Amino acid sequence: MNTTTQADIEALIAEMKNLRADVERIGGLLKDTARHGAAGAKEAVRDTAEMGWREAKEQVQSLIGEMEQRPMQSALTVFGVGILLGLLVGRR
């Protein structure tokens, strides 16, 4: 082999080593990005769930207040819903 070919081969080997290091660095960055993205998504889901739970509790408190104000109407409504559900389930 002549010296030019040998120099080209050595330059190619050096570039391959640099490329390998760059690929490893990119892989690490992708892994870190995925980890942080998952943590952010987990936090967003937790916040949404907490907000939904808070709203559900408020709705239940409101419903309880209405039931306490109108106990007879509430009892009749629950009775009617129970009959409807019984008819629907009984038909199957």
C-alpha positions as CSV (number, residue, x, y, z in Angstrom):
1,M,0.0,0.0,0.0
2,N,1.2,3.5,-0.7
3,T,1.3,6.2,2.0
4,T,-1.7,8.1,0.6
5,T,-3.9,5.0,0.9
6,Q,-2.6,4.3,4.4
7,A,-3.3,7.9,5.4
8,D,-6.9,7.6,4.0
9,I,-7.5,4.4,5.9
10,E,-6.2,5.9,9.2
11,A,-8.4,9.0,8.6
12,L,-11.4,6.7,7.9
13,I,-10.7,4.8,11.1
14,A,-10.5,8.0,13.1
15,E,-13.8,9.3,11.6
16,M,-15.5,5.9,12.4
17,K,-14.4,6.3,16.0
18,N,-15.8,9.8,16.1
19,L,-19.0,8.6,14.5
20,R,-19.3,5.8,17.0
21,A,-18.9,8.2,19.9
22,D,-21.4,10.6,18.4
23,V,-24.0,7.8,18.0
24,E,-23.5,6.7,21.6
25,R,-23.9,10.3,22.8
26,I,-27.1,10.7,20.7
27,G,-28.4,7.4,22.1
28,G,-27.8,8.7,25.6
29,L,-29.6,12.0,24.8
30,L,-32.6,10.1,23.4
31,K,-32.8,7.9,26.5
32,D,-32.6,11.0,28.8
33,T,-35.3,12.8,26.7
34,A,-37.6,9.8,26.9
35,R,-37.1,9.5,30.6
36,H,-37.8,13.2,31.2
37,G,-40.8,13.1,28.8
38,A,-42.3,10.1,30.7
39,A,-41.8,12.0,34.0
40,G,-43.5,15.0,32.6
41,A,-46.4,13.0,31.2
42,K,-46.8,11.2,34.6
43,E,-47.0,14.6,36.3
44,A,-49.5,15.9,33.8
45,V,-51.7,12.8,34.3
46,R,-51.4,13.1,38.1
47,D,-52.5,16.8,37.9
48,T,-55.4,16.0,35.7
49,A,-56.5,13.1,37.9
50,E,-56.3,15.3,41.0
51,M,-58.4,18.0,39.3
52,G,-61.0,15.5,38.2
53,W,-61.1,14.0,41.8
54,R,-61.5,17.5,43.2
55,E,-64.4,18.3,40.8
56,A,-66.1,14.9,41.5
57,K,-65.9,15.6,45.3
58,E,-67.5,19.1,44.7
59,Q,-70.3,17.5,42.6
60,V,-71.0,14.9,45.3
61,Q,-71.1,17.6,48.0
62,S,-73.5,19.6,45.8
63,L,-75.7,16.5,45.2
64,I,-75.8,15.7,48.9
65,G,-76.8,19.2,49.7
66,E,-79.7,19.0,47.2
67,M,-80.8,15.7,48.6
68,E,-80.8,17.1,52.1
69,Q,-83.0,20.0,50.9
70,R,-85.5,17.8,49.1
71,P,-85.5,14.4,50.7
72,M,-88.8,13.2,49.4
73,Q,-88.1,14.2,45.8
74,S,-84.6,12.6,46.0
75,A,-86.0,9.3,47.4
76,L,-88.6,9.2,44.6
77,T,-86.0,9.9,42.0
78,V,-83.7,7.2,43.3
79,F,-86.7,4.8,43.4
80,G,-87.5,5.6,39.8
81,V,-84.0,5.1,38.6
82,G,-83.8,1.8,40.5
83,I,-87.0,0.6,38.7
84,L,-85.7,1.6,35.3
85,L,-82.4,-0.2,35.9
86,G,-84.2,-3.2,37.2
87,L,-86.3,-3.3,34.0
88,L,-83.3,-2.9,31.8
89,V,-81.2,-5.6,33.6
90,G,-84.2,-7.9,33.9
91,R,-84.8,-8.0,30.1
92,R,-81.4,-9.5,29.4
